[in-house]
Amino acid sequence: MSAPRLLIVEDDSGLAETLAASFARRGYDCDIAFSTESALTKVTSNPPDFAIVDLKLPGRSGLDCVQQIAALVPQPRIVVLTGFASIATAVEAIKLGAIYYLAKPATASEIEAAFARREGAVDVPLTARRANLRTNEWELIHETLREADFNISEAARRLGMHRRTLARKLAKQQVR
């Protein structure tokens, strides 16, 4: 039996490559696309069994990407992974064909568990998600990096920290 095919649609090359390496170790045949257009080109020639799609992509949105990938037959199992989670985008992603929606940072284990989900869970706690300081810092760093066009020196300046400190923080936080 062949390995399940996974398409990772993520504009952050470091995160995309880390996810690909993690899933390759789990037995997936991984392909990476850095935009919706690139993803759609890849799925026409080699349709995936699974897809991880970021919402904020250059050009067309991740929601558009989800809709186009979900239209494939057979439909891949799509998980949306975003650093800009909101109720509105979660609802739209599910309506457009995603099976699950995760906020960054998420581990490969969490993503794989999301792929395996077949039904909703009625026992999900209804309390507000409380982010810890580390998660808030990670989200702020990535949002600032994106705003600075992934220029580490500029992002460090905007965050008020030394460039080397930011580089160390980015190297320390690995996606598993």
N, C-alpha and C positions, 0 to 999 in steps of 0.2 A: 504494500500500500504506500502511496506517495505521501510526502509531508504536506500538512495543510498549508495553503498559501495565505500569507498575511500582507496586506498593503498598509503601510504607515504613511499617513498624509500629515506632515508636520513641517513647518517652515524653519524651525530651530534645528539645524543640522546636527548639533551635539546631542540633543535629546532624541532625535530620530535614529541616529546611529547607535545610541545606548539602548534604546528600545529594541532595535533590530538585533543587536548582539544578545540581549536577554532572551528574546523569543527564539532566536536561532539555537541557543543552548537548550531550549525546551522542545526543539524538534520542528519548528516552523520554517518554511521557505519564505524569507522576508524580501519585500521590495519597498523602496522609499520613494515618495513623491513630495516635492516641496511646494506645490501649488495645486489648486483644483484642476487647472488645465492639464498639468502633468499627470495627475491621478487619473483623469478621464482617458488620457491617451494610453496609460498602462492597463487600465481595466478592460479596454476593448481588445487588446492583444492577449492578455493573460488575466482572466477574471479571478479575483481572490475568493477564498472561503471566509476570510475575516478581514476587517478593516478597522484601523484606529484613525480617527479624523479630528484634527484640531479645528476649532471654530474660526480663529483669526488667521487667515491665510492671505498672501498677496493676491491681488486680483479678485476673483470671485470668492465668495464666502465659503466657510466650511459647511454651512447649512445647505448651500447649493450642491456641494460635493456629496454630502450625505444623501440628498434626494436623487442625484444621478447614479450613485453606486447602488442605492436601494432598488433602483429600477432594473438592475441586472437579473437575469434568470439563469440559475437559481440565485436567490437574494443572499448576498454575504451577510454575516452577522457583524453589525457596525457598532463600535463603541466610540462615543464622542469624548475627547479628552481636552479640557480647556483650562487655562489660567484665568479666564474671565467668566466664571460660572454665574448664571442667573436663572431664575425660575422661568422667565420668558424663553430663553434660548433652550433650556432643558425640554420644555413642553414642545417647542417647534421641532427640535431634533428627533424626539420620539415620534411625533406625528409624521415626519418626513422619512422615517424608516430606521432610525438608530434603535438598538435594543437596550442600550444603557448609556448613561451620562456620568462622567467622572470629572472631578475638579483636580487640577494639578496641585501638588505632585501626587502621582499615583504609581504604585509599584507594578511590575509585570504580573505579579501574583494577583493583585486586585483586578487588573485588566483581564487576565485569563479567567478569573472567577466571573467577571461580567459577561464574557463570551458564553460561559456555560449556563447562564441564567435563562430559563425558559418562561418563567412567569414572574409576576410582581409578588412582593412580599407584604402581607397584611400586618406583620409584626414590626414594621419599621418604626422606630421611636419618632414621635412628633415634636421633639425638642429642637431648638435652634442649634445649628452647627457652630460649635465654639472652636475657633481656630487658635492654636497656640502661637506663641511669639515666633517660633522658628518658621512655622507655616506662613505667617504674615510677612516675615522678613523675606522669605523665598519668593512669595508672590510680588512684593514690592520690587525686589531686585529684577525679576523677569519682566515686570511691566515697564520699569525704567530702561532696561536693556532694549526692549522692543521700541520704546519711544526714541531711544538714541541710535536706532538702526544697528543694534548689536555691537556698537563701538564701546568696548570695555572702558577705555579712558574717559569718554564722555559720560557714560553711565555712572562711573565712580565719582566724577565731579558732581553730577546731579544728586547723587546719594550722600555726598559729603564724606567720602572715604577715599583712602589711597587705592590706586589701581591694583597694586599687589594684593591688598586685603580682599578686594572684590574677586580677583582671580582665584585666590585661595578658597573663598567661600563657594565659588562656582565649581571648583575641582572637588571640594569635599562632598557636595550634595550629589550623590549618584542615584540614578533611577534603577531599581532592581527589578 
